[in-house]
Amino acid sequence: MINIKKSLLGCLAISTAISAAVILPSPSHAAAAKTVVQAAATTQTGVIQASVRLRDKPSLSGKVLGYLKAGEQVNILEKSTSYFYKVKTSAGKTGYVSTADQYISVSKASGGSSSGSSAGSSKPEGSTSGSTSGSNSSQTASAAIEKVIRTGMKYLGTPYEYGSDRNTTKTFDCSDFTRQIFKEGAGVVLPSDSRQQGTWIKNNSKPVTSIDKLKRGDLVFFMSYKGSSSSAYAGINKSSERITHVAVYLGDGKLLHTYSQQAGGVVVTDFTNSWKYRFMYGGSVLK
């Protein structure tokens, strides 16, 4: 009789253990299942709206790996910064593209990403209409440019020094000033001198030679001063001239720059004829 009771109790214990194993998944399995569900829910795809550069790092100084064309679909792997998505192309290439609405439209995908990654904490940036939420609107290139300009304005009156120390903000020369405000205001590190910045614009943007086509926040480059009249510049091939000055175009015929101690260091000046005669080209740092 005692052996029968022990046998029955043993059977009941085994049955209970089996039921618990079937009904209650382990904590690790439950967490894994939850992660899979969340990943599937937040996976994003992007559709390229206009030709955009694919870079090797989330910076405008990153090497250009190639170009994505309008209509291409990419998997959004993560939002690396306010201005760049890490993406994987249909060809399997991974890189970084601008988050600006004019270049990419982002929406949630119905299933998992083909790359096996998810957007994690990233949120959809908008729809094909190009609309953005209030928080995302501050991440546009135009908002970044305004921050760069505000940064520049806080340095008004900072003394001019040719060959100024790039590690301080006590003094500036022209290219040190533009480098500092784009670094501080937008996280973009430009080359150290005006000629290299001019080359950077040619390699990373679309340079324009018409003043009428300049946009607010563009870098503008100038040749050496040769006189205050147009005749002093007659017959000069500006494309073969050396860049000697860089400024930020504010729009409405205004420049933000620094070029001499006598002028008062960092100043806002009119885009006068003498500057127009020296103007070579300009271009956007952010887009």
C-alpha positions as CSV (number, residue, x, y, z in Angstrom):
1,M,0.0,0.0,0.0
2,I,2.8,2.4,0.9
3,N,4.5,1.7,-2.4
4,I,1.3,2.4,-4.3
5,K,0.9,5.8,-2.6
6,K,4.5,6.7,-3.4
7,S,4.0,5.8,-7.0
8,L,0.8,7.9,-7.3
9,L,2.5,10.9,-5.6
10,G,5.5,10.5,-8.0
11,C,3.2,10.5,-11.0
12,L,1.4,13.6,-9.8
13,A,4.7,15.5,-9.3
14,I,5.9,14.6,-12.8
15,S,2.5,15.6,-14.3
16,T,2.6,18.9,-12.6
17,A,6.2,19.7,-13.7
18,I,5.3,18.8,-17.3
19,S,2.2,21.1,-17.2
20,A,4.3,24.0,-15.8
21,A,6.9,23.5,-18.5
22,V,4.3,23.6,-21.3
23,I,2.2,26.5,-19.9
24,L,4.9,28.8,-18.5
25,P,7.8,29.7,-20.8
26,S,11.1,30.5,-19.2
27,P,11.8,34.2,-18.6
28,S,14.6,34.2,-21.2
29,H,12.2,32.8,-23.9
30,A,9.5,35.3,-22.9
31,A,12.0,38.2,-23.2
32,A,13.2,36.9,-26.5
33,A,9.7,36.7,-27.9
34,K,8.9,40.2,-26.7
35,T,12.1,41.5,-28.4
36,V,11.1,39.9,-31.7
37,V,7.6,41.4,-31.5
38,Q,9.0,44.9,-30.7
39,A,11.6,44.6,-33.5
40,A,9.0,43.7,-36.0
41,A,6.8,46.5,-34.9
42,T,9.5,49.2,-35.2
43,T,11.3,48.1,-38.4
44,Q,11.5,50.9,-40.9
45,T,12.0,51.2,-44.6
46,G,13.0,54.3,-46.5
47,V,12.3,55.4,-50.1
48,I,14.9,57.8,-51.6
49,Q,13.1,60.9,-52.9
50,A,16.1,62.6,-54.7
51,S,19.7,61.5,-55.5
52,V,21.6,61.5,-52.3
53,R,25.2,60.5,-51.3
54,L,25.8,57.3,-49.3
55,R,28.7,57.9,-46.9
56,D,31.0,55.7,-44.8
57,K,30.3,57.6,-41.6
58,P,27.5,59.9,-40.2
59,S,29.2,63.1,-41.2
60,L,29.4,65.4,-44.3
61,S,33.2,64.8,-44.1
62,G,32.5,61.1,-44.6
63,K,33.8,59.3,-47.8
64,V,31.2,59.1,-50.5
65,L,30.6,55.4,-51.2
66,G,28.1,56.1,-54.0
67,Y,24.8,57.6,-54.8
68,L,21.3,56.4,-54.1
69,K,18.7,57.3,-56.8
70,A,15.1,58.4,-56.4
71,G,12.8,55.5,-55.9
72,E,15.3,53.2,-54.3
73,Q,14.3,51.4,-51.1
74,V,16.6,51.0,-48.2
75,N,16.4,49.4,-44.7
76,I,16.8,51.9,-41.9
77,L,19.2,50.3,-39.4
78,E,19.4,53.1,-37.0
79,K,19.3,56.9,-36.6
80,S,23.0,57.6,-36.0
81,T,22.6,61.4,-35.5
82,S,19.9,64.1,-36.0
83,Y,21.1,64.4,-39.6
84,F,22.0,60.8,-40.7
85,Y,20.4,57.4,-40.9
86,K,22.4,54.2,-41.1
87,V,20.9,52.3,-44.0
88,K,21.4,49.0,-45.9
89,T,20.7,49.2,-49.6
90,S,19.0,46.5,-51.7
91,A,22.4,45.6,-53.0
92,G,23.6,44.9,-49.4
93,K,25.8,48.0,-49.0
94,T,25.7,49.7,-45.6
95,G,26.3,53.4,-45.1
96,Y,24.8,56.7,-44.0
97,V,22.4,59.1,-45.7
98,S,20.8,62.4,-44.8
99,T,17.6,62.4,-42.8
100,A,16.2,65.4,-44.6
101,D,12.7,64.9,-46.0
102,Q,13.7,66.0,-49.5
103,Y,16.1,63.0,-49.7
104,I,14.3,60.2,-47.9
105,S,10.8,59.3,-46.9
106,V,10.6,56.9,-43.9
107,S,7.7,54.7,-42.8
108,K,7.2,51.5,-40.8
109,A,7.4,48.2,-42.7
110,S,4.8,45.6,-42.3
111,G,7.4,42.8,-41.6
112,G,10.9,42.4,-40.4
113,S,13.9,44.0,-42.1
114,S,15.8,41.9,-44.6
115,S,19.0,42.9,-42.9
116,G,17.9,41.3,-39.7
117,S,18.2,44.6,-37.9
118,S,15.5,46.9,-36.6
119,A,15.3,50.6,-36.1
120,G,15.1,50.1,-32.3
121,S,14.2,53.3,-30.6
122,S,14.0,55.3,-33.9
123,K,10.6,56.7,-34.8
124,P,9.2,57.2,-38.2
125,E,10.3,60.6,-39.6
126,G,7.2,61.2,-41.7
127,S,5.4,60.0,-44.7
128,T,5.7,60.5,-48.5
129,S,4.0,63.8,-48.1
130,G,7.2,65.1,-46.4
131,S,5.4,66.2,-43.3
132,T,7.3,66.1,-40.0
133,S,6.4,66.3,-36.3
134,G,7.4,69.3,-34.2
135,S,10.4,67.5,-32.7
136,N,11.7,66.3,-36.1
137,S,11.3,69.7,-37.8
138,S,14.3,70.9,-35.7
139,Q,16.4,68.2,-37.4
140,T,16.1,69.7,-40.9
141,A,19.0,71.2,-42.7
142,S,17.4,74.7,-42.5
143,A,17.1,74.4,-38.7
144,A,20.7,73.3,-38.5
145,I,21.8,76.3,-40.6
146,E,19.9,78.7,-38.3
147,K,21.8,77.2,-35.3
148,V,25.1,77.7,-37.2
149,I,24.2,81.3,-37.8
150,R,23.1,81.9,-34.2
151,T,26.4,80.4,-33.1
152,G,28.3,82.8,-35.4
153,M,26.3,85.8,-34.1
154,K,27.4,85.1,-30.5
155,Y,31.0,85.6,-31.6
156,L,30.3,89.1,-33.0
157,G,33.2,91.4,-32.1
158,T,35.7,88.5,-31.5
159,P,39.1,89.9,-32.6
160,Y,40.6,89.0,-35.9
161,E,44.0,87.2,-36.0
162,Y,45.6,85.8,-39.1
163,G,46.5,82.2,-38.5
164,S,44.5,82.1,-35.3
165,D,44.8,79.0,-33.0
166,R,42.1,76.5,-34.1
167,N,41.9,75.2,-30.5
168,T,40.5,78.4,-29.0
169,T,37.7,80.9,-29.7
170,K,39.6,84.0,-28.4
171,T,40.5,85.1,-31.9
172,F,39.6,84.0,-35.4
173,D,40.7,84.4,-39.0
174,C,38.1,83.9,-41.7
175,S,38.4,80.1,-42.1
176,D,38.8,79.4,-38.4
177,F,35.6,81.3,-37.8
178,T,33.5,79.3,-40.4
179,R,35.1,76.0,-39.2
180,Q,34.2,76.8,-35.6
181,I,30.6,77.7,-36.1
182,F,29.8,74.7,-38.3
183,K,31.5,72.4,-35.8
184,E,29.8,73.9,-32.9
185,G,26.4,74.5,-34.5
186,A,26.0,71.4,-36.7
187,G,28.7,69.0,-35.7
188,V,30.4,69.3,-39.1
189,V,34.2,69.6,-39.1
190,L,35.4,71.5,-42.1
191,P,39.0,71.8,-43.3
192,S,41.2,74.3,-41.5
193,D,41.8,76.9,-44.3
194,S,39.7,78.7,-46.9
195,R,41.2,77.0,-49.9
196,Q,40.6,73.6,-48.5
197,Q,37.1,74.6,-47.5
198,G,36.5,75.7,-51.1
199,T,37.7,72.3,-52.4
200,W,35.5,70.6,-49.8
201,I,32.4,72.4,-51.2
202,K,33.3,71.4,-54.7
203,N,33.7,67.7,-53.6
204,N,30.6,67.5,-51.3
205,S,28.1,70.1,-52.6
206,K,27.1,71.9,-55.7
207,P,29.1,75.1,-56.1
208,V,27.3,78.1,-57.7
209,T,29.0,81.1,-59.3
210,S,25.9,83.3,-59.4
211,I,25.2,85.4,-56.3
212,D,21.5,85.2,-57.1
213,K,21.6,81.5,-56.5
214,L,23.2,81.6,-53.1
215,K,21.2,80.4,-50.1
216,R,21.2,81.4,-46.5
217,G,24.0,79.7,-44.7
218,D,26.1,79.0,-47.8
219,L,29.9,79.4,-47.6
220,V,31.1,82.0,-50.1
221,F,34.6,82.3,-51.4
222,F,36.6,85.3,-52.6
223,M,39.8,86.0,-54.5
224,S,42.4,88.6,-53.6
225,Y,41.4,92.3,-53.5
226,K,42.6,94.1,-56.6
227,G,40.6,97.4,-56.4
228,S,37.2,98.8,-55.6
229,S,36.0,99.2,-59.3
230,S,34.8,96.6,-61.7
231,S,37.6,97.5,-64.2
232,A,40.2,96.2,-61.7
233,Y,38.8,92.7,-62.2
234,A,38.1,92.9,-66.0
235,G,39.5,90.0,-67.9
236,I,40.3,88.0,-64.8
237,N,39.6,84.2,-65.0
238,K,38.3,83.6,-61.5
239,S,38.4,79.9,-61.9
240,S,42.2,80.1,-61.9
241,E,42.5,82.5,-59.0
242,R,43.3,81.4,-55.4
243,I,40.8,81.7,-52.7
244,T,41.9,84.2,-50.0
245,H,38.7,84.7,-48.0
246,V,35.6,82.8,-46.9
247,A,32.4,84.1,-45.4
248,V,28.8,82.9,-44.6
249,Y,26.0,84.3,-46.7
250,L,23.1,85.4,-44.6
251,G,20.7,86.3,-47.4
252,D,19.3,89.8,-48.1
253,G,22.8,90.9,-49.3
254,K,24.5,90.3,-46.0
255,L,27.7,88.5,-45.0
256,L,28.8,87.1,-41.7
257,H,32.6,86.9,-41.5
258,T,35.9,88.2,-40.1
259,Y,38.7,89.7,-42.2
260,S,40.6,92.4,-40.3
261,Q,41.2,94.0,-36.9
262,Q,40.2,97.4,-38.3
263,A,36.8,96.1,-39.4
264,G,36.1,95.0,-35.8
265,G,36.7,91.2,-36.0
266,V,33.6,89.1,-36.5
267,V,31.0,91.3,-38.2
268,V,28.0,91.4,-40.4
269,T,28.6,93.5,-43.5
270,D,26.8,94.3,-46.8
271,F,27.6,92.2,-49.8
272,T,29.0,95.3,-51.4
273,N,30.3,95.7,-55.0
274,S,33.9,95.3,-53.8
275,W,33.0,91.9,-52.4
276,K,30.9,91.0,-55.4
277,Y,33.8,91.8,-57.7
278,R,36.0,89.3,-55.7
279,F,33.3,86.6,-55.4
280,M,34.3,83.3,-57.0
281,Y,31.7,80.8,-55.9
282,G,29.6,79.5,-53.0
283,G,27.9,76.3,-51.8
284,S,25.9,74.6,-49.1
285,V,27.6,72.7,-46.3
286,L,24.3,71.1,-45.1
287,K,21.6,69.7,-47.3
